[in-house]
C-alpha cells in the first residue's frame, strides 16, 4: 500500500493494472483500493493548496 501511495504521489500516470493486482494479492479489494487512492489523492491535493497559499510558513 505504501509503495502504491508513493507512486500515486510521485507520478500517478505511471500506475498500471499491475499496481492494483499487487494490492489485491495482499488482500485489498476494489473498494479498499478506491479508498486508498481517494485518501492519498486528497492529502496530496490539500498539501499543494496549503503550500501554494503559504499556510504554515513563518514569513
Secondary structure as GFF3:
##gff-version 3
##sequence-region A 1 59
A	DSSP	alpha_helix	2	11	.	.	.	ID=ss1
A	DSSP	three_ten_helix	12	14	.	.	.	ID=ss2
A	DSSP	alpha_helix	17	25	.	.	.	ID=ss3
A	DSSP	alpha_helix	30	53	.	.	.	ID=ss4
###
